């Protein structure tokens, strides 16, 4: 083992960086690590983002600005995933803009009925594209949901769609103002008519 001052400093720096990165990701549950972007595709934005994430640092230690894709994950997709999997109606509804989303109360009723029928929900997403112009934008994502019914006589059926979300910036957070397919969370969802 080389114990020269240079090697001790280099090993200490490596250990510090490794431990710091691990703690930063694990302690905060950063949504940056909870999805996998589509291969070869990046979210696109026509405006620079000024929001900063405390977990993102460049080589100088400065916080890097979040991309629109990262903001959408933080504000919409991760709360939606977690809310569906924990069956937390309030968390799911928090991603939708109550004033601009037509059918807000209908969606709330659909989700309430959905959670009464299904004991467990597994929810996954993969962002395909994010575009934004000033305070408006859109998101396209592949979404899969495996709802497991309470009744053992019902067969679980995977819901898999390419979901399109219309989004708007409300303060510092993005909210959903439109959703296609609009019946994705309906108990009687018909996957054949979704695409």
C-alpha positions in Angstrom: 0.0 0.0 0.0 1.4 3.4 -1.0 1.2 5.8 1.9 2.9 8.9 0.3 1.2 12.2 1.1 0.0 12.4 -2.5 -1.7 8.9 -2.4 -3.3 9.6 1.0 -4.8 12.9 -0.4 -6.0 11.2 -3.6 -7.5 8.2 -1.7 -9.2 10.5 0.8 -10.6 12.7 -2.0 -11.9 9.6 -3.9 -13.6 8.3 -0.7 -15.0 11.7 0.1 -16.5 12.1 -3.4 -17.9 8.5 -3.4 -19.4 8.8 0.0 -20.8 12.3 -0.6 -22.5 11.3 -3.9 -24.0 8.2 -2.2 -25.3 10.1 0.7 -26.7 12.9 -1.5 -28.7 10.4 -3.6 -29.9 8.1 -0.7 -30.6 10.6 2.0 -33.0 12.8 0.0 -34.6 10.1 -2.3 -33.8 12.3 -5.2 -36.2 11.8 -8.1 -33.3 12.1 -10.5 -32.4 8.5 -9.8 -36.0 7.1 -10.1 -36.5 6.8 -13.8 -34.5 5.9 -16.9 -34.7 8.2 -19.9 -35.5 6.7 -23.2 -32.4 5.5 -25.0 -30.9 8.2 -27.2 -33.5 10.7 -26.4 -33.3 13.8 -24.1 -35.9 16.2 -22.9 -36.0 19.3 -24.9 -36.5 22.8 -23.7 -36.6 26.1 -25.5 -36.0 28.1 -22.3 -33.2 27.9 -19.8 -34.2 26.6 -16.4 -33.2 28.6 -13.3 -34.4 26.2 -10.6 -31.6 24.5 -8.8 -31.5 21.0 -7.1 -29.3 20.7 -4.1 -28.2 17.2 -5.2 -26.8 18.4 -8.6 -23.3 19.8 -8.5 -20.8 20.5 -11.3 -17.1 20.0 -10.9 -16.7 23.4 -9.1 -19.2 22.4 -6.4 -21.8 24.8 -7.8 -25.4 23.6 -8.1 -26.5 22.9 -11.7 -29.8 24.1 -13.0 -32.5 21.4 -13.4 -33.6 20.6 -16.9 -37.4 20.8 -17.7 -37.3 17.0 -17.7 -35.9 16.9 -14.2 -38.5 19.4 -13.1 -41.3 17.3 -14.6 -40.1 14.2 -12.8 -39.9 16.1 -9.5 -43.2 18.0 -9.8 -45.4 15.5 -11.7 -44.2 12.0 -12.5 -42.6 11.0 -9.2 -45.6 12.3 -7.1 -47.9 10.6 -9.5 -46.0 7.3 -9.3 -45.7 7.4 -5.5 -49.3 8.5 -5.1 -50.6 5.6 -7.2 -48.4 3.0 -5.5 -49.4 4.2 -2.0 -53.0 4.9 -3.1 -52.7 8.5 -1.8 -55.5 10.3 -3.6 -54.3 13.7 -2.4 -50.8 13.2 -3.7 -52.0 12.1 -7.1 -54.4 15.0 -7.4 -51.7 17.5 -6.4 -50.0 17.1 -9.8 -53.1 18.3 -11.6 -54.1 22.0 -12.0 -57.5 22.2 -10.3 -58.5 25.3 -12.3 -57.2 24.4 -15.7 -57.7 20.6 -15.8 -61.1 20.0 -17.3 -62.8 17.1 -15.5 -60.7 17.5 -12.3 -63.5 16.4 -10.0 -64.4 13.5 -12.4 -60.8 12.3 -12.2 -60.9 12.5 -8.5 -64.0 10.3 -8.4 -62.4 7.9 -10.9 -59.3 7.5 -8.7 -61.4 7.0 -5.6 -63.3 4.2 -7.3 -60.0 2.8 -8.7 -58.4 2.6 -5.3 -61.5 0.9 -3.9 -61.2 -1.9 -6.5 -57.5 -2.5 -6.6 -55.4 -3.6 -3.6 -52.0 -2.8 -5.0 -50.7 -0.7 -7.9 -47.3 -0.9 -9.6 -46.6 2.2 -11.7 -43.7 2.8 -14.1 -42.9 5.5 -16.6 -40.2 6.4 -19.1 -40.0 9.9 -20.5 -39.8 10.1 -24.3 -40.0 13.8 -24.9 -40.5 17.0 -22.9 -41.0 20.4 -24.6 -41.5 23.7 -23.0 -42.1 27.3 -24.2 -42.2 29.9 -21.4 -44.8 28.6 -18.9 -46.4 26.0 -21.1 -45.3 22.6 -22.3 -46.0 19.0 -23.0 -44.7 15.6 -21.9 -44.8 12.3 -23.8 -44.0 9.2 -21.7 -44.5 5.5 -21.9 -46.5 4.5 -18.8 -47.2 1.0 -17.4 -49.5 0.3 -14.5 -50.2 -3.1 -13.0 -53.3 -2.8 -10.8 -53.9 -5.9 -8.6 -57.6 -6.3 -7.7 -58.9 -7.1 -4.2 -61.1 -9.8 -5.7 -59.2 -12.9 -6.5 -61.7 -13.8 -9.2 -60.7 -10.7 -11.3 -57.7 -11.0 -13.5 -55.0 -8.3 -13.2 -54.5 -6.5 -16.6 -51.5 -4.4 -17.3 -52.3 -0.9 -18.6 -49.6 0.3 -21.0 -49.9 3.5 -23.0 -48.0 6.4 -24.5 -49.3 9.1 -22.2 -49.4 12.8 -23.3 -49.5 15.5 -20.7 -50.1 19.1 -21.2 -48.4 21.1 -18.5 -48.2 24.6 -17.2 -45.9 26.3 -14.8 -47.7 27.4 -11.6 -45.2 29.4 -9.5 -42.1 27.2 -9.4 -43.9 23.9 -10.1 -45.3 22.3 -13.2 -48.9 21.1 -13.1 -50.9 18.9 -15.5 -53.6 20.8 -17.4 -54.5 18.0 -19.9 -54.1 14.2 -20.1 -54.4 11.7 -22.9 -55.8 9.1 -22.7 -58.2 10.7 -20.3 -59.7 7.4 -19.1 -56.3 5.8 -18.1 -57.3 5.9 -14.4 -60.9 4.7 -15.0 -61.8 1.4 -13.5 -63.2 0.3 -16.9 -60.2 1.5 -18.9 -60.1 0.1 -22.5 -56.5 -0.2 -23.6 -57.5 -0.9 -27.2 -58.8 2.7 -27.6 -55.9 4.3 -25.8 -53.5 4.8 -28.6 
